[in-house]
Amino acid sequence: MSSELRADQRDAEVPLRHPERFFIDGRWVAPASAASFGIVDPATEELYYRVSLAGEADMSAAIAAARTAFDRTGWSLLPPAERAAWVHKLAEGLRRRADDAGLLWTRQVGVLHTMAVASMARVGATYDFYADLAADFEWATRHTPMQGGFGAVVREAIGVVGAIVAWNTPASLIAYKVAPALVAGCTVVVKAPPEAPGEAYVLAEVAEEIGLPAGVLNVLTADREASELLVRDPRVDKIAFTGSSAVGRRIASICGERVARYTLELGGKSPAIIFDDYDLDTAAKALAAAECTLNGQVCASLTRIIVTRDRHDAFAEALAGHFSAARIGDPFDPNAQIGPLAMERQRDRVESYIRKGVAEGAKLIGGGGRPKDFDRGYYLEPTVFAGVDNQSTIAQEEIFGPVLSVIPADSEEHAIELANQTVFGLNASVFTNDIDRAYHAARRIRSGTVGHNGFRSDPRMGVGGVKQSGFGREGNRDGLLPYLEPKSVILDQIPAGF
């Protein structure tokens, strides 16, 4: 499928073979019930396709397949290089299907198609990264026991993994979980989001094409009730989740009850601090452009912008000017800079926060409504609030839409205090021309990532948060460790291979 797709080709066939089935134990199987979910194109409000929803029997079958593949097929005992070879094959298959996945991403949640195709072309690199890591990873480390003999700490697969991802960027979120899990020797049940299941099904189709051993990867779509079955099932050793902090707390509590392992990448309310030596218009332009990404539906968005009180009004005006100038358009329009929100309920949610911001006394200086030129689609104007109280609802709760809040601070010290006054800690940024000032401020901000002069993120350095933004890291070497359990082996003599 060509990456030159335009709006007049919106009627292209859905690039999935079996949206009405689940990929379980290496086969596409019929669901146990007729339950389904309709995916609506957010730019047209028209039905795109339907996907079957898993029930208790479907989820149990997927878990059983993964459990059998882990316990009885020898997948976890393969040399890491052999598992890595399979993961490289997945990477190559996903690159072949990048245009299909990009089309699905755009039609499902409204991501600009130019971004979608470019991003999907890079998803395979995550699988390659973990496959390459297998060659140099210390799967066994030799030690000298205190009482003599031979000792080694070996790292072994944790078992069956339940991977649950959000709807905004499912392909990359799945990659951060499936790639390290498979390299580690785990087997996986991927629970795709009903709003955007297509990318997970593309992965399943690739797994089928390359002949990945049955049961190693299983894919189905489920709502919250069936998803909780995956979290509760004692046959599942670990849950890897990306989504809201509320759901993350629920997962952590369930896993705690049965002492299951978990990794959580959750919500954010990320600050950007603009110091007094940095050009206000440059900062405003950078922050407005960053918030157009995924139409503002990014957990790491820099939505709390903190600037000293004497420069607040000038900055807020500049920010509103740049953000309001973003070209709203059809996601397939190459000139569009921001598209629709993913779902009607998501737009309703964001609009409720805008009303709440006004009611609590923040000054609405840009956007706040639906664009006049769009009679269909879940579009919303880029929105800026000024004079925002840091304790207000719009400054403390994740909105997940194109809404920015400008918060006045009395000093640099006060700005850092305000940045840390949140239950979240996923991302942050400091805007300053002084590199040492930037570094020292970054060390004082409680966040999983702190960037300089813009939205900065590097998955190869690790992705994750502190406080209620999550537990654990994904994306780098640290992202492999949660799928492994260390085991101490103490023997009388040195075995072969050491």
Secondary structure as the mmCIF struct_conf table of DSSP 4:
data_model
#
loop_
_struct_conf.conf_type_id
_struct_conf.id
_struct_conf.beg_label_comp_id
_struct_conf.beg_label_asym_id
_struct_conf.beg_label_seq_id
_struct_conf.end_label_comp_id
_struct_conf.end_label_asym_id
_struct_conf.end_label_seq_id
TURN_TY1_P TURN_TY1_P1 SER A 3 GLU A 4
HELX_RH_3T_P HELX_RH_3T_P1 ALA A 7 GLN A 9
TURN_TY1_P TURN_TY1_P2 ARG A 10 ASP A 11
HELX_LH_PP_P HELX_LH_PP_P1 ALA A 12 VAL A 14
BEND BEND1 ARG A 17 ARG A 17
TURN_TY1_P TURN_TY1_P3 PRO A 19 GLU A 20
BEND BEND2 ARG A 21 ARG A 21
STRN STRN1 PHE A 22 ILE A 24
TURN_TY1_P TURN_TY1_P4 ASP A 25 GLY A 26
STRN STRN2 ARG A 27 VAL A 29
BEND BEND3 ALA A 32 SER A 33
STRN STRN3 SER A 36 ASP A 41
TURN_TY1_P TURN_TY1_P5 PRO A 42 GLU A 45
STRN STRN4 GLU A 46 SER A 52
HELX_RH_AL_P HELX_RH_AL_P1 GLU A 56 ARG A 72
BEND BEND4 THR A 73 THR A 73
HELX_RH_3T_P HELX_RH_3T_P2 TRP A 75 LEU A 77
BEND BEND5 LEU A 78 LEU A 78
HELX_RH_AL_P HELX_RH_AL_P2 PRO A 80 ARG A 96
TURN_TY1_P TURN_TY1_P6 ARG A 97 ARG A 97
HELX_RH_AL_P HELX_RH_AL_P3 ALA A 98 VAL A 109
HELX_RH_AL_P HELX_RH_AL_P4 HIS A 113 ASP A 136
BEND BEND6 PHE A 137 PHE A 137
BEND BEND7 TRP A 139 TRP A 139
STRN STRN5 ALA A 140 HIS A 143
TURN_TY1_P TURN_TY1_P7 MET A 146 GLN A 147
BEND BEND8 GLY A 148 GLY A 149
STRN STRN6 PHE A 150 ALA A 157
STRN STRN7 VAL A 160 ILE A 164
BEND BEND9 TRP A 167 THR A 169
HELX_RH_AL_P HELX_RH_AL_P5 PRO A 170 ALA A 184
TURN_TY1_P TURN_TY1_P8 GLY A 185 GLY A 185
STRN STRN8 THR A 187 ALA A 192
TURN_TY1_P TURN_TY1_P9 PRO A 194 GLU A 195
BEND BEND10 ALA A 196 ALA A 196
HELX_RH_AL_P HELX_RH_AL_P6 GLY A 198 ILE A 210
TURN_TY1_P TURN_TY1_P10 GLY A 211 GLY A 211
HELX_LH_PP_P HELX_LH_PP_P2 LEU A 212 PRO A 213
TURN_TY1_P TURN_TY1_P11 ALA A 214 GLY A 215
BEND BEND11 VAL A 216 VAL A 216
STRN STRN9 LEU A 217 THR A 221
HELX_RH_AL_P HELX_RH_AL_P7 ARG A 224 ARG A 232
TURN_TY1_P TURN_TY1_P12 PRO A 234 ARG A 235
STRN STRN10 LYS A 238 THR A 242
BEND BEND12 GLY A 243 GLY A 243
HELX_RH_AL_P HELX_RH_AL_P8 SER A 245 ARG A 258
TURN_TY1_P TURN_TY1_P13 VAL A 259 VAL A 259
STRN STRN11 ARG A 261 GLU A 265
STRN STRN12 SER A 270 ILE A 274
TURN_TY1_P TURN_TY1_P14 ASP A 276 ASP A 277
BEND BEND13 TYR A 278 TYR A 278
HELX_RH_AL_P HELX_RH_AL_P9 LEU A 280 GLU A 291
TURN_TY1_P TURN_TY1_P15 CYS A 292 CYS A 292
HELX_RH_3T_P HELX_RH_3T_P3 THR A 293 GLY A 296
TURN_TY1_P TURN_TY1_P16 CYS A 299 ALA A 300
STRN STRN13 LEU A 302 THR A 308
HELX_RH_AL_P HELX_RH_AL_P10 ARG A 309 SER A 324
TURN_TY1_P TURN_TY1_P17 ALA A 325 ALA A 325
BEND BEND14 ALA A 326 ALA A 326
STRN STRN14 ILE A 328 ILE A 328
TURN_TY1_P TURN_TY1_P18 PRO A 331 PHE A 332
TURN_TY1_P TURN_TY1_P19 PRO A 334 ASN A 335
BEND BEND15 GLN A 337 GLN A 337
STRN STRN15 ILE A 338 ILE A 338
BEND BEND16 ALA A 342 ALA A 342
HELX_RH_AL_P HELX_RH_AL_P11 GLU A 344 ALA A 359
TURN_TY1_P TURN_TY1_P20 GLU A 360 GLY A 361
STRN STRN16 LYS A 363 GLY A 366
BEND BEND17 GLY A 369 GLY A 369
TURN_TY1_P TURN_TY1_P21 LYS A 372 ASP A 373
BEND BEND18 ASP A 375 TYR A 378
STRN STRN17 THR A 383 ALA A 386
BEND BEND19 GLY A 387 GLY A 387
TURN_TY1_P TURN_TY1_P22 ASN A 390 GLN A 391
BEND BEND20 SER A 392 SER A 392
HELX_RH_AL_P HELX_RH_AL_P12 THR A 393 GLN A 396
BEND BEND21 GLU A 397 GLU A 397
BEND BEND22 GLY A 401 PRO A 402
STRN STRN18 VAL A 403 ALA A 409
BEND BEND23 ASP A 410 SER A 411
HELX_RH_AL_P HELX_RH_AL_P13 GLU A 412 ASN A 420
BEND BEND24 THR A 422 VAL A 423
BEND BEND25 LEU A 426 LEU A 426
STRN STRN19 SER A 429 PHE A 431
BEND BEND26 ASN A 433 ASN A 433
HELX_RH_AL_P HELX_RH_AL_P14 ILE A 435 ARG A 444
BEND BEND27 ILE A 445 ILE A 445
BEND BEND28 SER A 447 GLY A 448
STRN STRN20 GLY A 451 HIS A 452
BEND BEND29 ASN A 453 GLY A 454
HELX_RH_3T_P HELX_RH_3T_P4 PRO A 459 MET A 461
STRN STRN21 VAL A 463 VAL A 463
BEND BEND30 VAL A 466 VAL A 466
HELX_RH_3T_P HELX_RH_3T_P5 LYS A 467 SER A 469
STRN STRN22 GLY A 470 PHE A 471
BEND BEND31 GLY A 472 GLY A 472
STRN STRN23 GLU A 474 GLU A 474
BEND BEND32 GLY A 475 ASN A 476
HELX_RH_3T_P HELX_RH_3T_P6 ARG A 477 GLY A 479
TURN_TY1_P TURN_TY1_P23 LEU A 480 LEU A 480
HELX_RH_3T_P HELX_RH_3T_P7 LEU A 481 TYR A 483
STRN STRN24 LEU A 484 LEU A 491
BEND BEND33 ASP A 492 GLN A 493
HELX_LH_PP_P HELX_LH_PP_P3 ILE A 494 PRO A 495
TURN_TY1_P TURN_TY1_P24 ALA A 496 GLY A 497
#
